[in-house]
Amino acid sequence: EQHLPIPDRHKNFSRGTSSPFKVVNEIFAAGDTKADVQTLAFNLPNDERVREAKGSKKVMLKNVMHAKFDKIYMPIVEKILTPDDLNRVSFDAYFNHILMHEVSHGLGPGSITVNGKKTTVNRELKDLYSIIEECKADVLGIYNVLFMIEKEIIPASLESSLFATYLGGMFRSIRFGIDEAHGGGVAIQLNYLLDQDAFRISAGGKFSVNERKIKKAVRDLASRVLMIEAKGDYEAAAELIDQFKVLRPEVQAALNRLENVPVDIRHVYPIESEIK
């Protein structure tokens, strides 16, 4: 929280400090959790009152992550990234970005004051909250991985694969549609970073990272989104979304190359046969 790229007066030091992590293998799921997009991780509860009082719990489903990385992520990046960037991607970078994404949901403004009235970010951003929050968690996740590398908590060697892995992962998420919170948040990041020349598109339509500009662009976007939340600024949120939540022709052309790549995995649990 102290390291966030916003003024101290907007940082949330009152939120509960309990923040347990669990890395598990999923052995069974049913009902709604099995019927829709298969989650990689979750950070609950979402209730800001509980977060303020106690904190939140992060659960990482490592076998699900591995399955999606091997069967979906790698076939995607082989069609999307330039050869140099493709050679940089790694599961460790993929895992740590997802980990820091979940951590980042628990960072930043939660309970805020707008025009002298105590309120919450969720209440002020209304229907735009989910997409802004997912955008925040994604870009702040990268920012926080860099911070962990700086503090020597994560090996410095991870930095070489972090940004290429981040870029490739955007195309996995955006395929779910930009009207969905995760996909829409990714569209904002992708287009913003392209406009900042932090990402580039080759003549052949492949994507690459501009190492000279990516760190500053990530920090700037993280700061912008955090300040939208800190101020509960609905109009600024709408402006960001209107400007960047689009599928540009170059991105759509890249997505068209992924038609034969599965959008998601279907879980088959060995325990199901035992239950039957």
C-alpha positions as CSV (number, residue, x, y, z in Angstrom):
1,E,0.0,0.0,0.0
2,Q,2.8,2.4,0.9
3,H,4.4,1.9,-2.5
4,L,1.3,2.7,-4.6
5,P,1.9,5.5,-7.2
6,I,-0.6,7.9,-5.6
7,P,-0.4,10.6,-2.9
8,D,-0.3,9.2,0.7
9,R,-3.7,10.8,1.5
10,H,-5.4,8.5,-0.9
11,K,-3.8,5.3,0.4
12,N,-5.8,2.9,2.4
13,F,-4.0,2.1,5.6
14,S,-7.1,1.3,7.5
15,R,-8.0,-1.9,5.6
16,G,-7.7,-5.1,7.5
17,T,-4.3,-6.6,7.5
18,S,-5.3,-10.3,7.4
19,S,-4.3,-11.4,3.9
20,P,-3.8,-15.2,3.8
21,F,-2.6,-16.9,0.6
22,K,-3.4,-20.5,-0.4
23,V,-2.0,-22.2,-3.5
24,V,-4.0,-25.3,-4.1
25,N,-4.9,-27.9,-6.7
26,E,-8.6,-28.0,-7.5
27,I,-10.0,-31.6,-7.2
28,F,-13.7,-30.9,-7.8
29,A,-16.1,-28.2,-8.7
30,A,-19.9,-28.2,-9.5
31,G,-22.8,-25.9,-10.2
32,D,-22.1,-22.4,-11.4
33,T,-18.4,-22.7,-10.7
34,K,-18.1,-25.5,-13.3
35,A,-20.6,-24.2,-15.8
36,D,-18.9,-20.9,-16.8
37,V,-15.4,-19.6,-17.5
38,Q,-13.1,-21.6,-15.3
39,T,-11.4,-19.3,-12.7
40,L,-7.6,-19.3,-12.1
41,A,-7.8,-17.7,-8.7
42,F,-10.1,-15.7,-6.5
43,N,-9.9,-13.0,-3.8
44,L,-12.9,-12.9,-1.4
45,P,-15.0,-11.5,0.1
46,N,-15.9,-8.5,-2.1
47,D,-17.8,-6.8,0.7
48,E,-15.8,-3.6,1.5
49,R,-17.0,-3.6,5.1
50,V,-15.4,-7.0,5.7
51,R,-12.2,-6.0,3.8
52,E,-11.9,-2.9,6.0
53,A,-12.4,-4.9,9.2
54,K,-10.5,-8.1,8.4
55,G,-8.9,-8.1,5.0
56,S,-9.3,-10.8,2.3
57,K,-8.2,-14.3,1.3
58,K,-6.5,-15.2,-1.9
59,V,-6.7,-18.7,-3.4
60,M,-4.6,-19.7,-6.4
61,L,-5.7,-22.8,-8.3
62,K,-2.3,-23.9,-9.6
63,N,-3.3,-27.0,-11.6
64,V,-6.0,-24.9,-13.4
65,M,-3.3,-22.3,-14.2
66,H,-1.0,-24.9,-15.6
67,A,-3.8,-26.4,-17.8
68,K,-4.7,-23.0,-19.2
69,F,-1.1,-22.0,-19.7
70,D,-0.3,-25.2,-21.6
71,K,-3.5,-25.7,-23.6
72,I,-4.6,-22.1,-24.3
73,Y,-2.0,-19.5,-23.4
74,M,0.9,-21.0,-25.3
75,P,-1.1,-21.7,-28.5
76,I,-2.2,-18.1,-28.3
77,V,1.2,-16.4,-27.9
78,E,2.7,-18.5,-30.7
79,K,0.3,-16.7,-33.0
80,I,0.5,-13.3,-31.4
81,L,4.0,-12.5,-30.3
82,T,7.1,-11.7,-32.2
83,P,9.8,-14.5,-32.0
84,D,11.9,-12.6,-29.5
85,D,9.1,-12.0,-27.2
86,L,7.7,-15.5,-27.6
87,N,11.0,-16.8,-26.3
88,R,10.7,-14.8,-23.2
89,V,7.3,-16.0,-21.9
90,S,7.3,-18.2,-18.8
91,F,4.9,-19.9,-16.5
92,D,6.6,-18.3,-13.5
93,A,5.8,-14.8,-14.8
94,Y,2.3,-15.9,-15.7
95,F,1.7,-17.3,-12.1
96,N,3.3,-14.3,-10.3
97,H,1.2,-11.8,-12.3
98,I,-2.0,-13.6,-11.4
99,L,-0.9,-13.8,-7.8
100,M,-0.2,-10.0,-7.7
101,H,-3.5,-9.4,-9.6
102,E,-5.3,-11.0,-6.7
103,V,-3.2,-9.1,-4.1
104,S,-3.9,-5.9,-5.9
105,H,-7.6,-6.3,-5.5
106,G,-7.0,-5.8,-1.8
107,L,-4.9,-2.6,-2.3
108,G,-5.8,1.0,-2.9
109,P,-8.9,3.0,-2.1
110,G,-12.0,1.3,-0.7
111,S,-13.9,3.5,1.7
112,I,-13.5,7.1,0.5
113,T,-14.9,10.5,1.1
114,V,-16.6,12.4,-1.8
115,N,-18.0,15.9,-1.2
116,G,-17.7,15.5,2.5
117,K,-19.7,12.2,2.5
118,K,-18.3,8.8,3.5
119,T,-18.9,6.3,0.7
120,T,-17.2,3.5,-1.2
121,V,-15.5,3.2,-4.6
122,N,-18.0,0.6,-5.6
123,R,-21.0,2.9,-4.8
124,E,-19.5,5.9,-6.6
125,L,-18.4,4.1,-9.8
126,K,-21.7,2.2,-10.0
127,D,-22.0,0.1,-13.2
128,L,-18.4,1.0,-14.2
129,Y,-16.8,-0.3,-11.0
130,S,-16.1,-3.9,-12.1
131,I,-14.2,-3.0,-15.3
132,I,-12.2,-0.3,-13.6
133,E,-11.3,-2.6,-10.7
134,E,-10.2,-5.4,-13.0
135,C,-8.1,-3.0,-15.0
136,K,-6.6,-1.7,-11.7
137,A,-5.8,-5.2,-10.4
138,D,-4.1,-6.2,-13.7
139,V,-1.9,-3.2,-14.2
140,L,-1.1,-2.9,-10.5
141,G,-0.3,-6.6,-10.5
142,I,2.6,-5.9,-12.9
143,Y,3.6,-2.8,-10.9
144,N,3.7,-4.9,-7.8
145,V,5.7,-7.8,-9.3
146,L,8.3,-5.2,-10.3
147,F,8.3,-3.9,-6.7
148,M,8.8,-7.5,-5.4
149,I,11.7,-7.9,-7.7
150,E,13.2,-4.6,-6.5
151,K,12.9,-5.9,-2.9
152,E,14.6,-9.2,-3.9
153,I,11.5,-11.2,-2.9
154,I,11.0,-12.4,-6.4
155,P,14.2,-13.3,-8.5
156,A,15.4,-10.5,-10.7
157,S,15.5,-13.0,-13.6
158,L,11.7,-12.9,-13.8
159,E,11.7,-9.4,-15.1
160,S,13.0,-10.5,-18.5
161,S,9.9,-12.6,-19.1
162,L,7.3,-10.5,-17.2
163,F,6.2,-8.0,-19.9
164,A,6.1,-10.5,-22.8
165,T,4.0,-12.9,-20.7
166,Y,1.7,-10.0,-19.6
167,L,1.2,-8.9,-23.2
168,G,0.5,-12.5,-24.4
169,G,-2.0,-13.0,-21.6
170,M,-4.1,-10.1,-22.7
171,F,-5.2,-12.0,-25.7
172,R,-6.4,-14.9,-23.6
173,S,-8.6,-12.6,-21.5
174,I,-9.8,-10.3,-24.3
175,R,-11.3,-13.3,-26.1
176,F,-14.1,-13.5,-23.5
177,G,-15.4,-10.2,-24.9
178,I,-14.7,-6.6,-23.9
179,D,-18.2,-6.1,-22.4
180,E,-17.1,-8.5,-19.7
181,A,-15.2,-6.9,-16.8
182,H,-11.9,-8.8,-17.3
183,G,-11.9,-8.5,-21.1
184,G,-12.9,-4.8,-21.0
185,G,-10.2,-4.0,-18.4
186,V,-7.6,-5.8,-20.6
187,A,-8.8,-3.8,-23.7
188,I,-8.2,-0.6,-21.8
189,Q,-4.6,-1.7,-20.8
190,L,-3.7,-3.0,-24.3
191,N,-4.9,0.1,-26.2
192,Y,-3.4,2.5,-23.6
193,L,0.0,0.8,-23.7
194,L,-0.1,0.7,-27.5
195,D,-0.7,4.4,-27.6
196,Q,2.2,5.0,-25.2
197,D,4.5,3.0,-27.6
198,A,5.1,0.5,-24.7
199,F,3.7,-2.2,-27.0
200,R,4.3,-2.3,-30.7
201,I,2.8,-4.1,-33.7
202,S,5.0,-5.4,-36.5
203,A,4.3,-5.1,-40.2
204,G,3.2,-8.8,-40.0
205,G,0.7,-8.1,-37.2
206,K,2.8,-9.6,-34.4
207,F,3.0,-7.8,-31.0
208,S,6.1,-6.9,-29.0
209,V,7.2,-5.1,-25.9
210,N,9.1,-1.8,-26.0
211,E,11.4,-2.3,-23.0
212,R,12.4,1.3,-22.8
213,K,8.8,2.6,-22.3
214,I,6.8,-0.2,-20.6
215,K,7.7,0.5,-17.0
216,K,6.7,4.1,-17.0
217,A,3.6,3.4,-19.0
218,V,2.5,0.8,-16.5
219,R,3.1,3.1,-13.6
220,D,1.2,6.0,-15.3
221,L,-1.8,3.8,-16.0
222,A,-1.8,2.4,-12.5
223,S,-1.7,5.9,-11.1
224,R,-4.6,7.1,-13.3
225,V,-6.9,4.2,-12.4
226,L,-6.1,4.4,-8.7
227,M,-6.9,8.1,-8.7
228,I,-10.2,7.4,-10.4
229,E,-11.1,5.1,-7.6
230,A,-9.6,7.4,-4.9
231,K,-11.9,10.3,-6.1
232,G,-14.9,8.1,-6.9
233,D,-14.8,9.9,-10.3
234,Y,-17.5,8.4,-12.4
235,E,-17.0,10.8,-15.3
236,A,-13.2,10.1,-15.4
237,A,-14.0,6.3,-15.4
238,A,-16.4,6.7,-18.3
239,E,-13.9,8.8,-20.2
240,L,-11.2,6.1,-19.8
241,I,-13.6,3.4,-20.8
242,D,-14.9,5.3,-23.8
243,Q,-11.4,6.0,-25.1
244,F,-9.8,2.6,-24.7
245,K,-12.4,-0.1,-24.3
246,V,-12.5,-0.9,-28.0
247,L,-11.3,-3.6,-30.4
248,R,-9.1,-1.9,-32.8
249,P,-8.6,-3.4,-36.3
250,E,-5.1,-4.7,-35.6
251,V,-6.2,-6.3,-32.4
252,Q,-9.3,-7.9,-34.1
253,A,-7.0,-9.2,-36.9
254,A,-4.8,-10.9,-34.2
255,L,-7.9,-12.4,-32.5
256,N,-9.1,-13.7,-35.9
257,R,-5.9,-15.8,-36.0
258,L,-7.0,-17.5,-32.8
259,E,-10.2,-19.1,-34.1
260,N,-8.9,-22.6,-33.7
261,V,-7.5,-22.1,-30.2
262,P,-9.8,-23.1,-27.4
263,V,-11.3,-20.2,-25.5
264,D,-11.4,-22.2,-22.2
265,I,-10.8,-25.6,-20.7
266,R,-13.4,-28.2,-19.6
267,H,-12.6,-29.8,-16.3
268,V,-12.7,-33.6,-16.0
269,Y,-12.2,-34.7,-12.4
270,P,-11.0,-38.3,-11.6
271,I,-13.1,-38.1,-8.4
272,E,-16.3,-37.8,-10.5
273,S,-16.1,-41.5,-11.5
274,E,-15.7,-42.4,-7.8
275,I,-18.8,-40.4,-6.9
276,K,-20.8,-42.1,-9.5
